[in-house]
Amino acid sequence: MTEHSVELGVSFVGVVLGLVILLVAEAVGAGEVVIAAGGAVAILGVAILTAVVMRLPEPADADSDHEHGHA
């Protein structure tokens, strides 16, 4: 997971920055373009995070019975 730390950091910053833009724009009554830009930045951050998670390998779990609810 450390090899993906840059992508995870970028996605986290994107989501937080997008949400901050959205909140500040709503608080000051900014135009719809600014609000849409904040939403786009947040969605881009989520998209990057999704891409990173999809590329992670599945864990090699020797005891796979726990996934199916067996004790």
C-alpha positions as CSV (number, residue, x, y, z in Angstrom):
1,M,0.0,0.0,0.0
2,T,3.0,2.3,0.5
3,E,3.5,2.3,-3.3
4,H,0.1,4.0,-3.7
5,S,0.7,6.7,-1.0
6,V,1.0,9.5,-3.4
7,E,-2.2,8.6,-5.2
8,L,-4.0,8.2,-1.8
9,G,-2.7,11.6,-0.6
10,V,-3.8,13.3,-3.8
11,S,-7.3,11.8,-3.6
12,F,-7.6,12.8,0.1
13,V,-6.5,16.3,-0.7
14,G,-8.9,16.5,-3.6
15,V,-11.9,15.3,-1.6
16,V,-11.2,17.7,1.3
17,L,-10.4,20.6,-1.0
18,G,-13.6,20.0,-3.0
19,L,-15.7,19.9,0.2
20,V,-14.1,23.1,1.5
21,I,-14.8,24.8,-1.8
22,L,-18.4,23.6,-1.6
23,L,-18.9,24.7,2.0
24,V,-17.3,28.1,1.6
25,A,-19.1,28.8,-1.7
26,E,-22.4,28.0,-0.1
27,A,-21.6,30.1,3.0
28,V,-20.6,33.2,1.0
29,G,-23.3,32.8,-1.6
30,A,-21.0,32.3,-4.5
31,G,-22.2,31.5,-8.0
32,E,-23.2,28.1,-9.3
33,V,-20.0,27.8,-11.3
34,V,-17.8,27.9,-8.1
35,I,-20.1,25.4,-6.4
36,A,-20.0,23.1,-9.4
37,A,-16.2,23.4,-9.5
38,G,-16.0,22.3,-5.8
39,G,-18.2,19.3,-6.5
40,A,-16.1,18.4,-9.5
41,V,-12.9,18.5,-7.5
42,A,-14.5,16.3,-4.8
43,I,-15.8,13.8,-7.3
44,L,-12.4,13.7,-9.0
45,G,-10.8,12.9,-5.6
46,V,-13.3,10.0,-5.1
47,A,-12.6,8.8,-8.6
48,I,-8.8,8.7,-7.9
49,L,-9.4,6.9,-4.6
50,T,-11.6,4.3,-6.4
51,A,-9.0,3.7,-9.0
52,V,-6.3,3.1,-6.4
53,V,-8.5,0.7,-4.4
54,M,-9.4,-1.2,-7.6
55,R,-5.7,-1.7,-8.4
56,L,-4.9,-3.2,-4.9
57,P,-4.4,-6.9,-4.9
58,E,-6.7,-9.1,-3.0
59,P,-5.3,-10.3,0.3
60,A,-4.1,-13.9,0.2
61,D,-6.2,-15.2,3.1
62,A,-5.5,-18.9,3.9
63,D,-8.6,-19.1,6.1
64,S,-11.4,-18.0,3.7
65,D,-14.2,-19.5,5.8
66,H,-14.5,-16.2,7.7
67,E,-15.7,-14.4,4.5
68,H,-18.7,-16.7,4.3
69,G,-19.8,-16.4,8.0
70,H,-18.6,-19.9,9.1
71,A,-16.9,-20.2,12.5
